[in-house]
Amino acid sequence: MNHKWTFSLCATLVLLTGCGGGGESSTTPTDSSGVVTPPVVTEPPVTTPPTTTPEVTQFTISTSTNAGGSISPSSSTQNAGTQVSFTIASQPGFSIGSVSGCSGSLAGSTYTVTNLAANCTVTVQFVDGRTAPSNLSASVQNALATVSWQGNVAATHYTVSYAEDSIVQGKAIANQIQQQTTTSPSWQLPLTKSFNHWYVTVKAHYGDSQLAANSEVEVTLNYQGSARLNDTATQTCLDSSFKAVDCSTKGLAEQDGLVGRDATIASLNKTGGGVAGFDFSKIGRDGSVLALQGQRWESQGTESAGSQWSCVRDNLTGLVWEVKTSSGPQQASTLFRWFSADAASNGGNMGSQDAGTLSCGLASCTTAAYVAHLNDIGWCGSRHWRLPTRQELSGIMLNRATTPVFDLSYFPTQPSDQLLWTSSSYAADPALAWVLSSNSGISLWQHKSTPQAVLAVHAE
């Protein structure tokens, strides 16, 4: 009985052993199918030693210049030992004087630092070669003025300014100053009117800067007449009984109507027109010759239509005469007392200052005040008006036995019943001055205090 129990216990022990039981755990891992898997071995991390970057030294080049140009770049920061180049540019009229600093060298307009070794400065000095125009001069030939001056090859161009009053002295009105541009140190000014009198000065331009001459030159251009005197306009002759006959009549002795321009009208080559041998041109308010010369005067006419004009140029003598207007100081009926403060021309007697008893539209009704008025307004483009001499005024009169003595196709507003002042004092008594009659052309003298008419002239 006891033996049987012992067997059963043994069987039970065998069974437990075969089933893997027991009190100890296996150290070999297996997967679900019983296959043994090797253990995972974890490697320790690998540590990379730090990289050491070598230190780089840098230096800065600064620049400095005076007026007259530039350097580029204006600064540069580079590694030690680097080669650095700078470009230097001078302004017009300036040049590179010297460049220094940073142990560099200059070749043309490039400054090169070959081995940068420290902070440093490149310094540029520019030399100012600009000059103002100088030694202005003028010459006139064939109604063409050439103005020249000492220039500068560095100048980009020149501005020529000209006006009828002094520019350098500040007398010229700004809107009356005319300008032209040239690249050479000379300039030609043509005659644009019957008379031109200019003050000319010059500025030299150097890029955006300019230098003006401290002086000016006066240029006078005027129409050059072909003769000093007109003919008499006499086209008739007298026979032995002093009867007027045609000058073509045979047997006549040498007479005025047989000689001179008046005797050769058919072959004359006139610039303008006029009675007998006279040669006149109609001039506008600005001094230019009217485009239309053959029109008749109209009281409501215009210069553009050729039916009015302001002056008449004598193409033989070159003198320019005013044409009287219908109102104001220049009206034909306005009278003036003779006065001149110029001791060189007044014969030792200045004449009479107006005491306010005359009405002429001016502060003073004297010949001097009237001439000054014409010059102030620049009548017919001139500021050189004056009284005519006795010979000049007589020269535009028709020396005939009949009136009028003026060619009314050119002087349509001139009365035929006046005495006209001249600038000529009477030598025997300088309190008197010569006048000419617009009715007969004869000359006589009048006291300078006597109010008389004026027909002004300019010759420049």
SELO-913774 format. One record per residue (C-alpha): residue in one letter; x, y, z. Coordinates in Angstrom, 2 decimals. Layout:
a X Y Z
...
This chain:
m 0.00 0.00 0.00
n 2.75 2.34 0.88
h 4.81 1.31 -2.15
k 2.14 2.40 -4.60
w 1.99 5.96 -3.21
t 5.66 6.33 -3.60
f 5.46 5.64 -7.34
s 2.82 8.18 -7.90
l 4.89 10.87 -6.30
c 7.81 10.05 -8.51
a 5.70 10.25 -11.57
t 4.51 13.57 -10.48
l 8.07 14.82 -10.06
v 9.04 13.57 -13.48
l 6.09 15.30 -14.99
l 6.97 18.60 -13.40
t 10.49 18.37 -14.62
g 9.58 17.60 -18.17
c 7.23 20.56 -18.30
g 10.00 22.90 -17.47
g 8.76 23.57 -14.07
g 10.95 24.02 -11.14
g 12.01 26.87 -8.99
e 14.61 28.49 -11.34
s 14.02 30.82 -14.41
s 15.85 30.41 -17.73
t 18.38 33.21 -18.69
t 18.23 32.48 -22.45
p 15.55 34.59 -24.24
t 13.36 32.91 -26.77
d 10.71 34.17 -29.12
s 7.20 32.84 -29.29
s 8.33 29.84 -31.33
g 11.00 28.91 -28.90
v 13.91 30.17 -31.00
v 16.67 31.59 -28.94
t 17.47 35.30 -29.72
p 20.82 36.85 -28.85
p 20.86 39.66 -26.33
v 21.07 43.31 -27.59
v 24.38 44.92 -26.81
t 24.30 48.82 -26.53
e 27.58 50.55 -27.61
p 28.70 53.58 -25.60
p 28.40 57.02 -27.54
v 31.42 58.27 -29.53
t 32.50 61.83 -28.54
t 33.95 64.09 -31.41
p 36.63 66.46 -30.20
p 35.84 70.29 -30.92
t 37.24 71.94 -34.14
t 39.46 75.03 -33.61
t 38.97 77.93 -36.24
p 42.07 80.07 -36.73
e 41.47 83.82 -35.94
v 41.32 86.24 -39.03
t 42.52 89.87 -38.69
q 40.70 92.64 -40.64
f 41.59 96.28 -41.19
t 39.61 99.30 -42.46
i 40.80 101.81 -45.04
s 39.15 105.24 -44.70
t 39.40 108.03 -47.30
s 39.65 111.82 -47.21
t 39.49 114.41 -50.05
n 39.36 118.16 -50.45
a 36.93 119.88 -52.84
g 37.29 119.09 -56.50
g 36.63 115.38 -56.86
s 35.83 112.04 -55.26
i 37.33 108.64 -54.40
s 35.48 105.34 -54.65
p 34.84 103.37 -52.53
s 34.75 105.88 -49.68
s 35.94 103.15 -47.25
s 36.79 99.45 -47.33
t 37.19 96.75 -44.64
q 39.31 93.80 -45.78
n 41.41 90.93 -44.41
a 45.00 91.59 -43.58
g 47.24 91.22 -46.60
t 44.44 91.92 -49.10
q 45.05 94.12 -52.16
v 42.54 97.00 -52.37
s 42.06 99.45 -55.28
f 40.40 102.89 -55.28
t 39.19 104.95 -58.26
i 39.79 108.71 -58.12
a 37.67 111.11 -60.23
s 38.32 114.86 -60.50
q 35.61 117.40 -61.36
p 35.87 119.60 -64.51
g 38.61 122.15 -64.02
f 40.33 120.16 -61.25
s 43.18 117.63 -61.40
i 44.69 115.07 -59.03
g 47.43 116.78 -57.08
s 48.58 114.07 -54.68
v 47.42 110.78 -53.16
s 48.98 109.28 -50.02
g 48.38 106.78 -47.24
c 48.26 103.02 -46.60
s 51.56 102.50 -48.46
g 49.70 102.53 -51.78
s 50.71 103.63 -55.26
l 48.95 105.74 -57.93
a 48.67 104.69 -61.57
g 46.56 107.08 -63.61
s 43.37 107.51 -61.62
t 43.70 104.22 -59.66
y 45.30 104.06 -56.21
t 46.24 100.53 -55.08
v 47.07 99.28 -51.58
t 48.89 95.96 -52.17
n 49.31 94.60 -48.63
l 46.80 95.81 -46.08
a 48.53 95.64 -42.71
a 46.72 98.13 -40.45
n 43.84 100.57 -40.22
c 44.80 103.56 -42.34
t 43.54 106.52 -44.41
v 44.00 107.34 -48.10
t 44.15 111.13 -48.58
v 43.53 112.80 -51.97
q 44.38 116.43 -52.73
f 42.79 117.96 -55.86
v 44.26 121.04 -57.56
d 41.85 123.77 -58.72
g 42.73 124.72 -62.29
r 39.60 126.75 -63.01
t 40.04 130.33 -64.24
a 37.61 133.08 -65.14
p 37.68 134.47 -68.69
s 40.04 137.43 -68.99
n 41.46 139.88 -71.53
l 38.13 140.46 -73.27
s 38.46 142.27 -76.59
a 36.28 143.03 -79.59
s 36.84 143.83 -83.24
v 34.27 144.95 -85.80
q 34.36 144.30 -89.51
n 31.57 144.38 -92.08
a 28.85 144.86 -89.45
l 30.08 141.77 -87.59
a 31.67 141.96 -84.15
t 34.08 139.29 -82.93
v 34.47 139.09 -79.14
s 37.48 137.12 -77.87
w 38.87 136.28 -74.44
q 41.51 134.24 -72.63
g 39.81 130.91 -72.01
n 40.63 127.64 -70.27
v 40.88 124.28 -72.01
a 39.24 122.67 -68.98
a 36.05 124.74 -69.40
t 33.11 122.70 -70.65
h 31.54 125.76 -72.32
y 31.12 129.54 -72.09
t 28.05 131.73 -71.70
v 28.23 135.08 -73.49
s 25.89 137.71 -72.02
y 25.17 141.02 -73.72
a 22.87 143.96 -73.03
e 22.49 147.62 -73.88
d 23.58 148.65 -70.37
s 26.49 147.53 -68.23
i 26.10 144.00 -66.89
v 29.17 144.03 -64.64
q 28.06 147.28 -63.00
g 24.53 145.93 -62.51
k 22.84 148.54 -64.70
a 21.31 146.10 -67.17
i 17.77 144.91 -66.48
a 17.71 141.14 -66.07
n 15.07 140.47 -68.72
q 17.01 142.58 -71.23
i 20.19 140.51 -70.96
q 20.59 138.16 -73.90
q 22.77 135.06 -73.78
q 24.49 132.69 -76.16
t 26.56 129.55 -75.53
t 29.84 128.63 -77.19
t 32.56 126.06 -76.61
s 35.37 128.21 -78.02
p 36.86 131.38 -76.47
s 35.38 133.66 -79.13
w 31.94 134.63 -80.38
q 30.54 136.64 -83.26
l 27.72 139.13 -82.89
p 26.02 140.29 -86.11
l 24.29 143.61 -86.70
t 20.63 142.94 -85.95
k 19.31 146.49 -86.18
s 20.28 149.79 -87.74
f 22.34 150.25 -84.62
n 23.61 147.97 -81.89
h 25.62 149.02 -78.87
w 26.29 146.13 -76.53
y 28.05 145.50 -73.26
v 29.44 141.97 -73.46
t 30.77 139.75 -70.69
v 31.54 136.03 -70.38
k 31.24 133.17 -67.88
a 33.28 129.96 -68.04
h 31.47 126.77 -67.01
y 33.17 123.81 -65.37
g 30.48 121.18 -64.97
d 28.06 122.56 -62.39
s 30.33 125.44 -61.38
q 31.05 128.68 -63.20
l 33.40 131.63 -63.00
a 32.50 135.03 -64.44
a 34.83 137.58 -65.97
n 35.22 140.68 -63.81
s 35.14 142.95 -66.85
e 33.12 143.56 -69.99
v 33.77 144.94 -73.44
e 31.65 147.46 -75.34
v 30.73 146.64 -78.91
t 29.27 149.18 -81.31
l 27.71 147.98 -84.53
n 25.98 150.36 -86.86
y 24.82 150.44 -90.40
q 27.64 151.70 -92.57
g 26.43 154.27 -95.04
s 28.08 154.53 -98.42
a 28.46 158.32 -98.38
r 28.98 161.12 -95.87
l 26.57 163.55 -97.53
n 23.31 163.28 -99.38
d 22.69 164.98 -102.67
t 20.39 168.00 -102.79
a 17.42 166.35 -104.55
t 17.63 169.07 -107.20
q 16.40 167.67 -110.50
t 15.74 170.83 -112.46
c 18.11 173.28 -114.10
l 17.97 176.94 -115.07
d 18.47 178.39 -118.49
s 20.20 181.66 -119.25
s 17.12 183.61 -118.22
f 16.90 181.69 -114.94
k 13.86 179.81 -116.07
a 13.47 176.26 -114.79
v 14.01 173.74 -117.54
d 14.63 170.05 -117.82
c 18.25 169.25 -117.13
s 18.42 167.22 -120.34
t 18.16 170.48 -122.29
k 21.23 170.98 -124.42
g 23.62 173.81 -123.89
l 23.27 174.04 -120.13
a 26.35 174.76 -118.08
e 27.34 172.58 -115.14
q 24.48 172.75 -112.68
d 23.44 170.86 -109.57
g 20.79 168.92 -111.43
l 23.37 167.62 -113.88
v 25.70 165.95 -111.38
g 25.60 163.62 -108.42
r 23.12 160.93 -107.48
d 20.13 163.05 -108.46
a 21.32 163.06 -112.06
t 21.72 159.28 -112.23
i 18.51 158.04 -110.61
a 17.84 155.47 -113.31
s 21.10 153.66 -112.61
l 21.07 153.89 -108.81
n 21.00 150.65 -106.85
k 19.14 151.76 -103.74
t 18.83 149.77 -100.54
g 15.48 151.40 -99.81
g 13.62 154.22 -101.49
g 13.12 157.97 -101.47
v 12.87 161.08 -103.60
a 15.60 161.69 -106.17
g 18.93 160.34 -104.95
f 17.84 159.82 -101.33
d 17.88 156.26 -100.02
f 15.74 155.65 -96.92
s 14.53 152.53 -95.08
k 11.67 152.32 -92.60
i 12.66 151.12 -89.13
g 10.47 149.51 -86.47
r 10.18 150.31 -82.79
d 12.79 147.67 -81.89
g 15.30 148.97 -84.44
s 14.75 146.30 -87.07
v 14.12 147.10 -90.73
l 10.45 146.60 -91.59
a 9.77 143.63 -93.83
l 7.21 145.63 -95.81
q 8.77 148.83 -97.14
g 6.38 149.91 -99.89
q 3.25 150.58 -97.81
r 1.78 154.03 -97.24
w 1.43 155.51 -93.75
e -1.96 155.03 -92.12
s -3.07 156.73 -88.91
q -4.33 153.39 -87.58
g -1.65 151.33 -89.25
t 0.77 148.84 -87.72
e 4.43 148.08 -88.19
s 3.68 144.44 -88.97
a 1.55 145.60 -91.90
g 4.18 148.16 -92.93
s 1.63 150.98 -92.59
q 3.42 152.67 -89.68
w 7.06 152.93 -88.62
s 9.01 154.53 -85.78
c 12.24 155.67 -87.43
v 13.89 156.19 -90.80
r 17.41 155.12 -91.66
d 19.39 157.12 -94.18
n 21.16 154.35 -96.06
l 23.77 156.75 -97.43
t 24.95 158.38 -94.21
g 23.91 155.61 -91.81
l 22.03 158.12 -89.61
v 18.74 157.02 -88.05
w 16.01 159.63 -87.54
e 12.94 159.50 -85.35
v 9.46 159.69 -86.86
k 7.10 161.83 -84.83
t 4.16 160.20 -83.04
s 0.61 161.43 -82.54
s 0.85 161.98 -78.77
g 3.21 162.34 -75.82
p 6.67 163.89 -75.71
q 7.39 162.63 -79.23
q 4.44 164.40 -80.75
a 5.53 166.74 -83.54
s 3.92 169.79 -81.94
t 5.75 169.38 -78.60
l 8.29 172.17 -78.04
f 11.48 172.30 -75.96
r 14.05 174.83 -74.80
w 17.66 174.25 -75.83
f 19.84 172.94 -73.00
s 23.11 171.03 -72.75
a 25.43 170.69 -69.76
d 28.21 169.35 -72.00
a 30.84 172.08 -72.05
a 32.53 170.45 -75.03
s 29.49 171.00 -77.24
n 27.38 173.80 -75.76
g 29.62 176.62 -76.97
g 30.16 177.85 -73.43
n 26.46 178.42 -72.78
m 24.30 175.63 -71.34
g 21.11 177.23 -72.52
s 17.86 177.49 -70.64
q 16.43 175.14 -68.06
d 12.67 174.84 -68.43
a 10.89 176.78 -65.68
g 7.76 174.67 -65.95
t 5.97 176.94 -68.38
l 5.94 174.31 -71.14
s 3.91 171.12 -71.32
c 5.71 168.16 -72.85
g 4.90 165.15 -70.69
l 8.37 165.18 -69.10
a 9.72 166.54 -65.83
s 11.65 169.16 -67.78
c 10.87 170.42 -71.27
t 14.43 170.83 -72.52
t 16.21 169.28 -75.46
a 18.45 167.38 -73.03
a 15.44 165.94 -71.20
y 13.84 164.89 -74.47
v 16.98 163.13 -75.70
a 17.29 161.41 -72.31
h 13.67 160.25 -72.67
l 14.38 158.61 -76.04
n 17.44 156.89 -74.59
d 15.57 155.72 -71.50
i 12.90 153.99 -73.57
g 15.43 152.72 -76.12
w 13.54 154.19 -79.05
c 14.15 152.14 -82.19
g 16.56 149.96 -80.25
s 19.05 152.73 -79.47
r 20.17 154.49 -76.31
h 22.40 156.97 -78.14
w 19.94 159.57 -79.33
r 21.04 163.21 -79.60
l 20.32 166.48 -81.35
p 21.53 166.56 -84.96
t 24.19 168.95 -86.13
r 23.22 171.69 -88.52
q 24.77 169.79 -91.44
e 23.11 166.48 -90.53
l 19.61 167.93 -90.36
s 20.11 169.85 -93.58
g 21.25 166.61 -95.22
i 17.78 164.99 -95.16
m 15.97 168.09 -96.40
l 15.04 168.51 -100.03
n 16.83 171.65 -101.14
r 14.15 172.80 -103.49
a 12.29 176.02 -103.96
t 9.03 174.32 -103.02
t 7.70 172.79 -99.82
p 7.68 170.38 -98.11
v 11.36 169.99 -97.45
f 10.94 166.48 -96.02
d 10.12 163.40 -98.06
l 6.64 162.80 -96.64
s 6.58 159.22 -97.87
y 9.14 158.56 -95.10
f 8.47 161.45 -92.67
p 4.66 161.58 -92.95
t 4.06 163.24 -89.56
q 6.59 166.05 -89.95
p 4.95 169.53 -90.00
s 6.08 172.08 -92.56
d 5.81 175.14 -90.32
q 8.40 174.56 -87.60
l 11.89 175.56 -86.60
l 13.93 172.53 -85.58
w 16.74 172.69 -83.03
t 20.25 171.54 -83.92
s 23.11 170.85 -81.51
s 25.16 173.66 -83.07
s 25.59 176.80 -80.99
y 25.99 180.11 -82.79
a 29.70 180.89 -82.62
a 29.27 184.67 -82.43
d 26.84 184.41 -79.53
p 26.65 181.03 -77.71
a 23.39 182.09 -76.07
l 21.94 181.29 -79.50
a 21.75 178.01 -81.40
w 21.10 177.14 -85.03
v 17.65 176.02 -86.16
l 16.42 174.87 -89.57
s 13.05 175.67 -91.08
s 10.86 172.71 -91.98
n 9.16 175.00 -94.48
s 12.10 176.23 -96.51
g 15.15 174.39 -95.22
i 16.98 177.62 -94.49
s 19.04 177.91 -91.32
l 18.95 180.73 -88.79
w 19.63 181.13 -85.09
q 17.34 181.39 -82.10
h 17.87 182.18 -78.44
k 18.27 178.94 -76.51
s 15.38 179.86 -74.21
t 12.96 179.94 -77.16
p 10.70 176.85 -77.36
q 11.22 175.03 -80.65
a 10.63 171.55 -82.08
v 13.11 168.67 -82.14
l 13.88 165.92 -84.65
a 16.38 163.62 -82.92
v 19.00 161.39 -84.55
h 21.46 158.67 -83.64
a 24.50 157.66 -85.59
e 25.58 154.53 -83.72
